[in-house]
Amino acid sequence: MDFQKYQDRLLFVPLGGSNEVGMNLNLYATQGKWLMVDCGIGFAHEYLPGVEVVVPDIEFIAERKDQLLGLVLTHAHEDHLGAVPYLWRDLLCPIYATPFTASLLRHKFAEMGPGAKPQITEVQPGAHFTLGPFEMQMIGITHSIPEMQGVFIRTAAATVMHTGDWKFDEHPLVGPVSDYARLTATGDSGVDAIVCDSTNVFIEGVGGSEEEVRDNLAGLIGQSQQRVVVTTFASNIARLETILIAAHRAGRITCLAGRSIRRMVDAAHDAGYLAAENEFVEEREIMNVPRKDALIICTGCQGEPRAALTRIARGDHPSIRLSPGDTVIYAARKIPGNDARIHHTMNQLTRKGVEMITDRECHVHVSGHPARGELKRMYEMVRPKIAIPTHGEARHLHEHAKYARTLGVKETVEAANGNVILIEPGNAGVIGQVRSGYIAVDGTSLLPADGSVIRLRRKLRDDGCALVSFCVSARGELVSPVQLFMPGVLDAQEDQELLRQLAAEIQAELESARPKSSDAQFKELAHTALRRAVKRDLDKKPVIEVAVLRVQI
């Protein structure tokens, strides 16, 4: 689309986090300049075999990086900053974050190894600063991690309250209460649009306080006579504080299982956000602690394949084993799309005789996102003319838009990744579309989600493969028996006879070829013969690879 046409107006372009939970990346544009707010990861789904997390496709904004004034981070959760180390080299823009968020981001860059050093500017919570045509006021709002900052953005064209993740907690255990006075002041000054969290829009009332969870966890940990494992998000500092205090009350010796948990606890201690004092032992030592005295805090609450709890459930964790009667407490909510993986892990633990407690059995989790009562209070303070729900699936955004209209908001826009949205009272809406999508984080590499490597993996997963090899003389004569292996299609032992028959059929086809056929011709003959036979006998279409070996005889 022609962005020059809208130079004097304010545009909003989400590249992640709209129509999904996670992978938040939001862009604002005016006067030929762009501002990015957050840049996070998301969980991969089954259509990306071998991949745990994804990052946004940023080709659109990378092509305009000379117009990108900076990246502003609202807080340190992975779905808001986790993609920065993977994508920053394609942006090379300044980064603005509060001290705690900046500290964690620097650690993440260090873990990626040597390379370009980003320019990270620390801004204090509640700070006011300007980047080109964007005047920004940071506003502290409670969440499950320190220094969560909503961003009030003022431009000559329009004003926006970008909430980030938030809730209203009157008794937060980490950090101060939300800055209600400043939120009200933004409303008094005039807010054209609110870009707002939609995660818990289906929940009535208010989400509750972390304070309510603390006593319950302390009771569960204290009454158990065997080993206790608590799994939660590593970045939920409020929950980690709760677990550590509960462990201290129960006299438990604590182990932090998972690199991200250890990194987060260290950072929070250094910043003064964790008051609990606990004795930590290494993973290799916790099994020597009496079961009634041991508590393990670990990652894996979403069934992530390489996380600590998932490995413990599979039985391949290098140090930690659970025994019948041990307890695992899931102090986290399920993110939509992760249900199957979580249930698989739970079933593996159940077969080991492990008892499990989730928020269905006991109040061991409180969300960091606003329920309807909190949304109502936010809208009453900010009083926007336009509501743009984000941070949710399509059903969340649709329900949020409907609810906003009942609260008196005149215009709503249900955003989707890649939409170009005009923020202008009376004319708000989607006016165009840009490239968006997912990039798979595959080990240390980034792969297009729709690229040839991922497509081949899906094919291999669904249909298996067939590997054919044989030797051909310099004169173009077949001089060895055809070797055939079909992993994922036929069993090398149980299906020996069928494999021999298929190999013989390929060999007959090759032997009928005229002498001095090229390698490409031999490959095509073998490929065609096997494809035809497998379709006939098995009704399958495996990936077929043929190796022709030339020998000088």
VEXTORMAR-816570 format. One record per residue (C-alpha): residue number from 1; residue in three letters; x, y, z. Coordinates in Angstrom, 1 decimal, always signed. Layout:
# residues N
R   n res      X      Y      Z
R NUM ala      X      Y      Z
...
This chain:
# residues 553
R   n res      X      Y      Z
R   1 met   +0.0   +0.0   +0.0
R   2 asp   +1.0   +3.6   -0.4
R   3 phe   +2.1   +4.7   +3.1
R   4 gln   +3.1   +8.1   +1.8
R   5 lys   -0.7   +8.8   +1.4
R   6 tyr   -1.1   +8.4   +5.2
R   7 gln   +2.1  +10.3   +6.2
R   8 asp   +0.2  +12.8   +8.4
R   9 arg   -2.0  +10.2  +10.1
R  10 leu   -1.3   +7.5  +12.7
R  11 leu   -1.2   +3.9  +11.7
R  12 phe   -1.1   +0.7  +13.8
R  13 val   +0.4   -2.5  +12.3
R  14 pro   +0.5   -5.7  +14.5
R  15 leu   +3.0   -8.3  +13.2
R  16 gly   +2.4  -10.7  +16.1
R  17 gly   +0.0  -11.1  +19.1
R  18 ser   -3.2  -10.4  +17.3
R  19 asn   -5.3  -13.5  +16.6
R  20 glu   -2.9  -15.5  +18.9
R  21 val   -1.6  -15.6  +22.4
R  22 gly   +2.1  -14.7  +22.4
R  23 met   +4.7  -13.5  +19.9
R  24 asn   +3.7   -9.8  +20.4
R  25 leu   +5.1   -7.3  +18.0
R  26 asn   +3.4   -4.0  +17.3
R  27 leu   +4.2   -1.1  +15.0
R  28 tyr   +3.1   +2.5  +14.9
R  29 ala   +3.8   +4.9  +12.0
R  30 thr   +3.4   +8.6  +11.4
R  31 gln   +5.3  +11.3   +9.4
R  32 gly   +7.3   +8.6   +7.6
R  33 lys   +8.7   +7.2  +10.9
R  34 trp   +8.1   +3.9  +12.6
R  35 leu   +8.0   +2.8  +16.3
R  36 met   +8.1   -0.8  +17.4
R  37 val   +6.5   -1.9  +20.8
R  38 asp   +7.6   -5.4  +21.9
R  39 cys   +9.2   -8.2  +20.0
R  40 gly   +8.4  -11.6  +21.5
R  41 ile   +8.4  -15.3  +20.8
R  42 gly   +5.4  -17.7  +20.6
R  43 phe   +5.0  -21.5  +21.0
R  44 ala   +5.2  -23.6  +17.9
R  45 his   +2.4  -25.9  +16.9
R  46 glu   +2.4  -29.3  +15.3
R  47 tyr   +2.7  -28.0  +11.8
R  48 leu   +6.4  -27.1  +12.7
R  49 pro   +8.0  -30.5  +13.5
R  50 gly  +11.1  -30.2  +15.7
R  51 val  +10.5  -26.6  +16.5
R  52 glu   +9.5  -25.3  +20.0
R  53 val   +9.2  -21.6  +19.5
R  54 val   +8.6  -19.1  +16.7
R  55 val   +9.3  -15.5  +16.1
R  56 pro   +7.5  -12.9  +13.9
R  57 asp   +8.3  -12.5  +10.3
R  58 ile   +9.7   -9.0  +10.2
R  59 glu  +10.5   -8.7   +6.6
R  60 phe   +8.1   -5.8   +6.2
R  61 ile   +9.7   -3.6   +8.9
R  62 ala  +13.2   -4.8   +8.1
R  63 glu  +12.9   -3.3   +4.7
R  64 arg  +12.1   +0.0   +6.4
R  65 lys  +14.7   -0.2   +9.2
R  66 asp  +16.1   +3.2   +8.2
R  67 gln  +12.7   +4.7   +9.2
R  68 leu  +12.5   +2.7  +12.5
R  69 leu  +13.3   +5.0  +15.4
R  70 gly  +13.4   +2.4  +18.1
R  71 leu  +12.0   -0.6  +19.9
R  72 val  +10.2   +0.0  +23.2
R  73 leu   +9.8   -3.0  +25.5
R  74 thr   +6.8   -3.0  +27.9
R  75 his   +8.2   -5.8  +30.1
R  76 ala  +10.5   -8.8  +30.3
R  77 his   +8.2  -11.7  +29.5
R  78 glu   +9.4  -14.0  +26.7
R  79 asp   +6.4  -13.3  +24.5
R  80 his   +7.3   -9.6  +24.6
R  81 leu  +11.1   -9.6  +24.3
R  82 gly  +12.2  -13.2  +23.6
R  83 ala  +12.6  -12.6  +19.8
R  84 val  +14.8   -9.6  +20.1
R  85 pro  +18.2  -11.5  +20.1
R  86 tyr  +17.1  -13.5  +17.1
R  87 leu  +15.8  -10.5  +15.0
R  88 trp  +17.8   -7.4  +16.1
R  89 arg  +20.5   -7.8  +13.5
R  90 asp  +17.9   -7.3  +10.8
R  91 leu  +16.7   -4.1  +12.5
R  92 leu  +19.8   -2.5  +14.2
R  93 cys  +17.5   +0.0  +16.0
R  94 pro  +18.0   +1.4  +19.5
R  95 ile  +16.1   -0.5  +22.3
R  96 tyr  +14.4   +1.2  +25.2
R  97 ala  +13.6   -0.7  +28.4
R  98 thr  +13.4   -0.3  +32.1
R  99 pro  +16.5   -1.4  +34.1
R 100 phe  +15.1   -4.9  +35.0
R 101 thr  +14.0   -5.6  +31.5
R 102 ala  +17.2   -4.3  +30.0
R 103 ser  +19.3   -6.5  +32.4
R 104 leu  +17.5   -9.6  +31.3
R 105 leu  +17.8   -8.7  +27.7
R 106 arg  +21.5   -8.2  +28.0
R 107 his  +21.8  -11.7  +29.6
R 108 lys  +19.9  -13.1  +26.6
R 109 phe  +22.2  -11.5  +24.1
R 110 ala  +25.2  -12.8  +26.0
R 111 glu  +23.8  -16.3  +25.8
R 112 met  +23.5  -16.0  +22.1
R 113 gly  +27.3  -15.7  +21.9
R 114 pro  +29.6  -13.1  +20.4
R 115 gly  +28.1  -10.7  +17.8
R 116 ala  +26.6   -7.3  +17.4
R 117 lys  +26.0   -5.5  +20.6
R 118 pro  +22.7   -3.7  +20.7
R 119 gln  +22.2   -0.2  +21.9
R 120 ile  +20.0   -0.5  +25.0
R 121 thr  +18.9   +2.7  +26.6
R 122 glu  +17.5   +2.3  +30.1
R 123 val  +14.4   +4.4  +30.9
R 124 gln  +13.1   +4.5  +34.5
R 125 pro   +9.5   +3.3  +35.2
R 126 gly   +7.2   +6.2  +34.7
R 127 ala   +9.6   +8.0  +32.4
R 128 his   +8.7  +10.4  +29.7
R 129 phe  +10.7  +10.5  +26.4
R 130 thr  +10.4  +11.3  +22.8
R 131 leu  +11.5   +9.5  +19.6
R 132 gly  +10.9  +11.7  +16.5
R 133 pro   +7.2  +12.3  +16.2
R 134 phe   +6.4   +9.9  +19.0
R 135 glu   +6.1  +11.4  +22.5
R 136 met   +5.8   +8.6  +25.1
R 137 gln   +4.8   +8.4  +28.7
R 138 met   +5.5   +5.1  +30.5
R 139 ile   +2.8   +4.1  +33.0
R 140 gly   +3.4   +1.4  +35.7
R 141 ile   +0.6   -1.3  +35.7
R 142 thr   +0.7   -4.4  +37.8
R 143 his   +1.5   -7.8  +36.2
R 144 ser   +3.4  -10.9  +37.2
R 145 ile   +6.8   -9.5  +36.5
R 146 pro   +8.5   -6.3  +37.8
R 147 glu   +8.5   -3.0  +35.9
R 148 met   +5.6   -3.7  +33.5
R 149 gln   +4.9   -0.4  +31.7
R 150 gly   +2.0   +0.6  +29.6
R 151 val   +2.9   +3.2  +27.0
R 152 phe   +0.9   +6.3  +26.3
R 153 ile   +1.8   +7.5  +22.8
R 154 arg   +1.1  +11.0  +21.7
R 155 thr   +1.6  +12.2  +18.1
R 156 ala   +0.3  +15.2  +16.2
R 157 ala   -2.2  +12.9  +14.5
R 158 ala   -3.6  +10.9  +17.4
R 159 thr   -3.0   +9.5  +20.9
R 160 val   -2.9   +5.8  +21.9
R 161 met   -2.8   +4.0  +25.2
R 162 his   -0.9   +0.8  +24.6
R 163 thr   -1.5   -1.3  +27.7
R 164 gly   +0.8   -4.3  +27.2
R 165 asp   +0.1   -7.1  +29.6
R 166 trp   -1.6   -6.0  +32.8
R 167 lys   -4.0   -6.6  +35.7
R 168 phe   -5.2   -4.5  +38.6
R 169 asp   -3.8   -6.0  +41.8
R 170 glu   -4.5   -4.1  +45.0
R 171 his   -1.9   -6.2  +46.9
R 172 pro   +0.9   -7.0  +44.5
R 173 leu   +3.7   -9.0  +45.9
R 174 val   +6.3   -7.6  +43.5
R 175 gly   +6.4   -3.9  +42.7
R 176 pro   +3.9   -1.1  +43.4
R 177 val   +0.2   -1.0  +42.6
R 178 ser   -0.9   +0.3  +39.2
R 179 asp   -0.5   +4.1  +38.6
R 180 tyr   -4.2   +4.8  +38.6
R 181 ala   -3.6   +8.6  +38.9
R 182 arg   -1.6   +8.6  +35.7
R 183 leu   -4.0   +6.4  +33.8
R 184 thr   -6.8   +8.8  +34.8
R 185 ala   -4.7  +11.7  +33.7
R 186 thr   -4.3  +10.2  +30.2
R 187 gly   -8.0   +9.9  +30.0
R 188 asp   -8.4  +13.5  +31.0
R 189 ser   -6.0  +14.6  +28.3
R 190 gly   -7.9  +12.7  +25.7
R 191 val   -7.2   +9.2  +24.3
R 192 asp   -8.1   +8.4  +20.7
R 193 ala   -7.5   +4.7  +20.9
R 194 ile   -6.6   +1.9  +23.4
R 195 val   -4.6   -1.1  +22.2
R 196 cys   -5.5   -3.5  +25.0
R 197 asp   -4.9   -7.0  +26.4
R 198 ser   -7.7   -9.5  +25.7
R 199 thr   -6.5  -12.7  +27.3
R 200 asn   -9.2  -13.0  +30.0
R 201 val  -12.1  -11.2  +28.4
R 202 phe  -14.4  -14.2  +29.0
R 203 ile  -13.8  -14.2  +32.8
R 204 glu  -16.2  -12.2  +34.9
R 205 gly  -15.2  -10.1  +37.9
R 206 val  -11.5   -9.5  +38.6
R 207 gly   -8.6  -11.9  +38.4
R 208 gly   -7.5  -11.8  +42.0
R 209 ser   -4.3  -11.2  +43.8
R 210 glu   -1.1  -13.2  +44.0
R 211 glu   -1.5  -12.8  +47.8
R 212 glu   -4.4  -15.3  +47.6
R 213 val   -2.2  -18.0  +46.0
R 214 arg   +0.7  -17.7  +48.6
R 215 asp   -1.1  -19.2  +51.5
R 216 asn   -2.5  -22.1  +49.4
R 217 leu   +0.9  -23.0  +48.1
R 218 ala   +2.4  -22.7  +51.5
R 219 gly   -0.2  -25.1  +52.9
R 220 leu   +0.2  -27.7  +50.1
R 221 ile   +4.0  -27.6  +50.3
R 222 gly   +4.0  -27.8  +54.1
R 223 gln   +1.6  -30.7  +54.4
R 224 ser   +3.3  -32.9  +51.9
R 225 gln   +5.5  -35.6  +53.4
R 226 gln   +7.4  -36.4  +50.1
R 227 arg   +9.2  -34.5  +47.3
R 228 val   +7.3  -31.5  +45.8
R 229 val   +7.8  -30.1  +42.4
R 230 val   +6.3  -26.7  +41.4
R 231 thr   +6.2  -25.8  +37.7
R 232 thr   +5.5  -22.3  +36.5
R 233 phe   +6.7  -19.8  +33.9
R 234 ala  +10.3  -18.7  +34.6
R 235 ser   +9.4  -15.1  +34.1
R 236 asn   +6.6  -15.0  +36.6
R 237 ile   +8.6  -13.3  +39.3
R 238 ala   +5.6  -12.9  +41.6
R 239 arg   +4.9  -16.6  +41.5
R 240 leu   +8.6  -17.5  +42.1
R 241 glu   +8.5  -15.2  +45.1
R 242 thr   +5.4  -17.0  +46.3
R 243 ile   +7.0  -20.4  +45.9
R 244 leu  +10.2  -19.5  +47.6
R 245 ile   +8.4  -18.0  +50.6
R 246 ala   +6.2  -21.1  +50.8
R 247 ala   +9.3  -23.3  +50.7
R 248 his  +11.0  -21.3  +53.4
R 249 arg   +8.0  -21.5  +55.7
R 250 ala   +8.0  -25.3  +55.2
R 251 gly  +11.7  -25.6  +55.8
R 252 arg  +12.3  -27.1  +52.4
R 253 ile  +15.6  -27.1  +50.5
R 254 thr  +15.1  -25.7  +47.1
R 255 cys  +16.5  -26.7  +43.7
R 256 leu  +16.0  -24.5  +40.6
R 257 ala  +15.7  -26.8  +37.6
R 258 gly  +16.1  -25.1  +34.3
R 259 arg  +18.5  -22.4  +33.1
R 260 ser  +15.8  -19.8  +32.5
R 261 ile  +14.5  -20.2  +36.1
R 262 arg  +18.0  -19.7  +37.5
R 263 arg  +18.7  -16.7  +35.3
R 264 met  +15.4  -15.1  +36.4
R 265 val  +15.9  -15.7  +40.1
R 266 asp  +19.4  -14.2  +39.9
R 267 ala  +18.2  -11.1  +38.0
R 268 ala  +15.3  -10.6  +40.4
R 269 his  +17.5  -10.9  +43.5
R 270 asp  +20.1   -8.5  +42.0
R 271 ala  +17.3   -6.0  +41.3
R 272 gly  +15.8   -6.3  +44.8
R 273 tyr  +12.5   -7.9  +43.6
R 274 leu  +12.9  -11.2  +45.5
R 275 ala  +13.0  -10.8  +49.2
R 276 ala  +12.8  -14.6  +50.0
R 277 glu  +16.0  -16.1  +51.3
R 278 asn  +16.4  -19.8  +50.4
R 279 glu  +19.1  -22.3  +50.4
R 280 phe  +19.5  -23.5  +46.8
R 281 val  +21.2  -26.8  +45.8
R 282 glu  +22.3  -27.9  +42.4
R 283 glu  +20.1  -30.3  +40.3
R 284 arg  +22.7  -33.1  +40.8
R 285 glu  +22.4  -32.7  +44.6
R 286 ile  +18.7  -32.5  +45.1
R 287 met  +18.2  -36.3  +45.0
R 288 asn  +20.5  -36.6  +48.1
R 289 val  +18.1  -34.4  +50.1
R 290 pro  +15.5  -36.3  +52.1
R 291 arg  +12.2  -36.4  +50.1
R 292 lys  +10.2  -34.6  +52.8
R 293 asp  +12.7  -31.7  +52.7
R 294 ala  +13.1  -31.3  +49.0
R 295 leu  +11.3  -28.8  +46.7
R 296 ile  +12.1  -28.4  +43.0
R 297 ile  +11.0  -25.3  +41.0
R 298 cys  +11.2  -26.1  +37.3
R 299 thr  +10.1  -25.0  +33.8
R 300 gly   +7.8  -27.1  +31.6
R 301 cys   +4.4  -26.0  +32.6
R 302 gln   +3.4  -25.8  +28.9
R 303 gly   +4.8  -29.2  +28.0
R 304 glu   +7.8  -27.8  +26.2
R 305 pro   +9.8  -30.8  +24.9
R 306 arg  +13.2  -29.7  +26.3
R 307 ala  +12.0  -28.2  +29.5
R 308 ala  +12.9  -29.7  +32.9
R 309 leu   +9.5  -31.1  +33.9
R 310 thr   +9.0  -32.7  +30.5
R 311 arg  +12.4  -34.4  +30.7
R 312 ile  +11.6  -35.5  +34.2
R 313 ala   +8.3  -37.0  +33.1
R 314 arg  +10.0  -38.8  +30.2
R 315 gly  +12.7  -40.1  +32.5
R 316 asp  +15.6  -38.6  +30.6
R 317 his  +16.5  -35.7  +32.9
R 318 pro  +20.2  -36.1  +33.8
R 319 ser  +19.7  -35.6  +37.6
R 320 ile  +16.1  -35.6  +38.8
R 321 arg  +13.8  -38.6  +39.2
R 322 leu  +10.4  -38.7  +40.8
R 323 ser   +8.9  -41.5  +42.9
R 324 pro   +5.4  -42.7  +43.6
R 325 gly   +3.8  -40.3  +46.1
R 326 asp   +5.7  -37.2  +45.0
R 327 thr   +3.7  -34.2  +44.1
R 328 val   +3.8  -31.9  +41.1
R 329 ile   +2.0  -28.6  +41.4
R 330 tyr   +1.1  -26.8  +38.1
R 331 ala   +1.1  -23.1  +39.2
R 332 ala   +0.4  -21.8  +35.8
R 333 arg   -2.4  -21.6  +33.2
R 334 lys   -2.6  -23.5  +30.0
R 335 ile   -1.8  -21.3  +26.9
R 336 pro   -4.3  -22.2  +24.1
R 337 gly   -2.7  -24.7  +21.7
R 338 asn   -0.5  -26.4  +24.3
R 339 asp   -3.2  -28.6  +25.8
R 340 ala   -2.1  -31.9  +24.1
R 341 arg   +1.6  -31.5  +25.2
R 342 ile   +0.6  -30.6  +28.8
R 343 his   -1.8  -33.6  +29.0
R 344 his   +0.9  -35.9  +27.6
R 345 thr   +3.3  -34.8  +30.3
R 346 met   +0.7  -35.2  +33.0
R 347 asn   -0.1  -38.7  +31.8
R 348 gln   +3.6  -39.7  +32.0
R 349 leu   +3.8  -38.4  +35.5
R 350 thr   +0.6  -40.2  +36.5
R 351 arg   +2.1  -43.5  +35.3
R 352 lys   +5.0  -42.9  +37.6
R 353 gly   +2.6  -42.7  +40.6
R 354 val   +3.1  -38.9  +40.9
R 355 glu   +0.2  -36.9  +42.4
R 356 met   -0.7  -33.7  +40.5
R 357 ile   -2.4  -30.5  +41.6
R 358 thr   -3.6  -27.9  +39.2
R 359 asp   -5.8  -24.8  +39.6
R 360 arg   -8.8  -27.1  +39.1
R 361 glu   -8.1  -28.8  +42.5
R 362 cys   -6.7  -25.8  +44.4
R 363 his   -6.3  -22.1  +44.0
R 364 val   -2.6  -22.3  +43.0
R 365 his   -2.6  -19.8  +40.1
R 366 val   -3.9  -16.3  +39.5
R 367 ser   -3.7  -14.8  +36.1
R 368 gly   -1.6  -11.7  +35.3
R 369 his   -4.2  -10.5  +32.8
R 370 pro   -7.4   -8.5  +33.2
R 371 ala  -10.8  -10.0  +33.7
R 372 arg  -13.9   -8.1  +32.6
R 373 gly  -14.2   -6.1  +35.8
R 374 glu  -10.6   -4.8  +35.4
R 375 leu  -11.2   -4.0  +31.7
R 376 lys  -14.3   -2.0  +32.7
R 377 arg  -12.2   +0.0  +35.2
R 378 met   -9.4   +0.6  +32.6
R 379 tyr  -12.0   +1.9  +30.1
R 380 glu  -13.6   +4.1  +32.7
R 381 met  -10.2   +5.8  +33.5
R 382 val   -8.8   +6.0  +29.9
R 383 arg  -12.1   +6.7  +28.1
R 384 pro  -10.9   +5.9  +24.5
R 385 lys  -12.8   +6.7  +21.4
R 386 ile  -11.5   +3.6  +19.6
R 387 ala  -10.8   +0.1  +21.0
R 388 ile   -8.3   -2.2  +19.3
R 389 pro   -8.1   -5.5  +21.2
R 390 thr   -4.8   -7.4  +21.0
R 391 his   -3.1  -10.3  +22.8
R 392 gly   -5.7  -13.0  +22.1
R 393 glu   -7.1  -15.4  +19.6
R 394 ala   -9.9  -14.2  +17.2
R 395 arg  -12.6  -15.2  +19.7
R 396 his  -10.9  -13.1  +22.4
R 397 leu  -10.6  -10.1  +20.2
R 398 his  -14.2  -10.4  +19.0
R 399 glu  -15.6  -10.6  +22.6
R 400 his  -13.4   -7.8  +23.7
R 401 ala  -14.7   -5.6  +20.9
R 402 lys  -18.3   -6.4  +21.8
R 403 tyr  -17.6   -5.7  +25.5
R 404 ala  -15.9   -2.4  +24.7
R 405 arg  -19.0   -1.2  +22.8
R 406 thr  -21.1   -1.9  +25.9
R 407 leu  -18.7   +0.3  +27.8
R 408 gly  -19.5   +3.2  +25.5
R 409 val  -16.6   +3.0  +23.0
R 410 lys  -17.9   +4.2  +19.7
R 411 glu  -15.5   +2.4  +17.3
R 412 thr  -13.8   -1.0  +17.6
R 413 val  -11.3   -2.7  +15.3
R 414 glu  -10.6   -6.4  +15.5
R 415 ala   -7.0   -6.6  +14.5
R 416 ala   -5.2   -9.5  +12.8
R 417 asn   -1.5   -9.8  +12.2
R 418 gly   -0.5   -7.8   +9.1
R 419 asn   -3.5   -5.5   +9.2
R 420 val   -2.7   -1.8   +8.6
R 421 ile   -5.1   +0.0  +10.9
R 422 leu   -5.9   +3.7  +10.7
R 423 ile   -6.2   +5.3  +14.2
R 424 glu   -8.5   +8.2  +13.5
R 425 pro  -11.8   +8.8  +15.4
R 426 gly  -14.7   +8.5  +12.9
R 427 asn  -12.6   +6.7  +10.3
R 428 ala  -10.9   +3.9  +12.3
R 429 gly  -10.5   +0.6  +10.5
R 430 val   -8.3   -1.7   +8.5
R 431 ile   -7.0   +0.1   +5.3
R 432 gly   -4.4   -2.4   +4.1
R 433 gln   -2.4   -5.6   +4.6
R 434 val   +1.4   -6.2   +4.9
R 435 arg   +3.4   -9.4   +5.1
R 436 ser   +3.3  -11.2   +8.4
R 437 gly   +3.8  -14.7   +9.6
R 438 tyr   +6.1  -17.0  +11.6
R 439 ile   +9.8  -17.8  +11.5
R 440 ala  +10.8  -21.1  +13.2
R 441 val  +13.6  -21.0  +15.7
R 442 asp  +15.4  -24.3  +14.9
R 443 gly  +18.3  -24.6  +17.3
R 444 thr  +20.6  -21.7  +16.4
R 445 ser  +19.0  -21.2  +13.0
R 446 leu  +15.9  -19.4  +11.8
R 447 leu  +13.7  -21.1   +9.2
R 448 pro  +10.7  -19.9   +7.2
R 449 ala   +7.6  -21.6   +8.6
R 450 asp   +6.5  -22.3   +5.1
R 451 gly   +9.9  -23.1   +3.7
R 452 ser  +11.2  -26.3   +2.1
R 453 val  +12.9  -27.6   +5.2
R 454 ile   +9.8  -27.5   +7.3
R 455 arg   +7.6  -28.8   +4.5
R 456 leu  +10.0  -31.8   +4.1
R 457 arg   +9.9  -32.5   +7.8
R 458 arg   +6.1  -32.6   +7.8
R 459 lys   +6.3  -35.0   +4.8
R 460 leu   +8.8  -37.2   +6.6
R 461 arg   +6.7  -37.2   +9.8
R 462 asp   +3.4  -38.0   +8.0
R 463 asp   +4.7  -40.4   +5.2
R 464 gly   +8.1  -41.6   +6.2
R 465 cys  +11.0  -42.0   +3.7
R 466 ala  +12.5  -44.5   +1.3
R 467 leu  +16.3  -44.6   +0.6
R 468 val  +17.5  -46.5   -2.5
R 469 ser  +21.2  -47.1   -3.4
R 470 phe  +23.0  -49.1   -6.0
R 471 cys  +26.3  -49.2   -7.9
R 472 val  +26.8  -48.6  -11.6
R 473 ser  +29.9  -49.3  -13.7
R 474 ala  +31.6  -46.7  -15.8
R 475 arg  +29.9  -48.3  -18.8
R 476 gly  +26.5  -47.7  -17.3
R 477 glu  +25.8  -51.3  -16.1
R 478 leu  +24.2  -52.2  -12.8
R 479 val  +26.9  -54.0  -10.8
R 480 ser  +25.3  -54.4   -7.3
R 481 pro  +22.0  -55.5   -5.8
R 482 val  +19.6  -52.6   -5.0
R 483 gln  +19.6  -51.7   -1.3
R 484 leu  +16.3  -50.4   +0.0
R 485 phe  +15.5  -48.9   +3.4
R 486 met  +12.1  -47.4   +4.3
R 487 pro  +12.2  -45.9   +7.8
R 488 gly   +8.8  -44.7   +9.0
R 489 val   +7.2  -46.9   +6.3
R 490 leu   +8.3  -50.5   +6.7
R 491 asp  +10.1  -52.3   +9.5
R 492 ala  +13.5  -53.6   +8.5
R 493 gln  +12.9  -56.9  +10.3
R 494 glu   +9.2  -57.5  +10.2
R 495 asp   +8.8  -56.4   +6.6
R 496 gln  +11.9  -58.0   +5.1
R 497 glu  +10.0  -59.9   +2.4
R 498 leu   +8.1  -56.9   +1.1
R 499 leu  +11.3  -54.9   +1.1
R 500 arg  +13.1  -57.6   -0.9
R 501 gln  +10.2  -57.6   -3.4
R 502 leu  +10.3  -53.8   -3.8
R 503 ala  +14.0  -53.9   -4.2
R 504 ala  +13.7  -56.6   -6.9
R 505 glu  +11.2  -54.6   -8.8
R 506 ile  +13.5  -51.5   -8.8
R 507 gln  +16.4  -53.7   -9.9
R 508 ala  +14.4  -55.1  -12.8
R 509 glu  +13.5  -51.6  -14.0
R 510 leu  +17.2  -50.6  -13.8
R 511 glu  +18.5  -53.6  -15.6
R 512 ser  +16.2  -52.9  -18.5
R 513 ala  +17.8  -49.5  -19.0
R 514 arg  +20.1  -49.0  -21.9
R 515 pro  +23.8  -49.0  -21.1
R 516 lys  +25.6  -45.7  -20.3
R 517 ser  +22.4  -44.1  -18.9
R 518 ser  +23.3  -41.0  -16.9
R 519 asp  +23.1  -40.9  -13.1
R 520 ala  +20.0  -38.6  -13.4
R 521 gln  +18.3  -41.2  -15.7
R 522 phe  +19.1  -44.0  -13.2
R 523 lys  +17.7  -42.0  -10.4
R 524 glu  +14.5  -41.2  -12.3
R 525 leu  +14.0  -44.9  -13.2
R 526 ala  +14.5  -46.1   -9.5
R 527 his  +12.3  -43.2   -8.2
R 528 thr   +9.5  -44.0  -10.6
R 529 ala   +9.5  -47.7  -10.0
R 530 leu   +9.5  -47.4   -6.3
R 531 arg   +6.8  -44.7   -6.2
R 532 arg   +4.5  -46.8   -8.4
R 533 ala   +5.1  -50.0   -6.3
R 534 val   +4.6  -48.3   -2.9
R 535 lys   +1.4  -46.5   -4.1
R 536 arg   +0.1  -49.9   -5.4
R 537 asp   +1.0  -52.0   -2.3
R 538 leu   +0.8  -49.5   +0.6
R 539 asp   -1.1  -46.5   -0.8
R 540 lys   +1.6  -44.3   +0.6
R 541 lys   +3.7  -41.5   -0.8
R 542 pro   +7.0  -41.4   +1.1
R 543 val   +9.9  -39.1   +0.5
R 544 ile  +12.2  -41.0   -1.9
R 545 glu  +15.9  -40.4   -2.1
R 546 val  +18.1  -42.4   -4.6
R 547 ala  +21.9  -42.6   -4.4
R 548 val  +23.8  -43.8   -7.5
R 549 leu  +27.4  -44.9   -6.9
R 550 arg  +29.7  -45.0   -9.9
R 551 val  +32.6  -47.6   -9.8
R 552 gln  +35.5  -47.8  -12.2
R 553 ile  +35.1  -51.3  -13.6
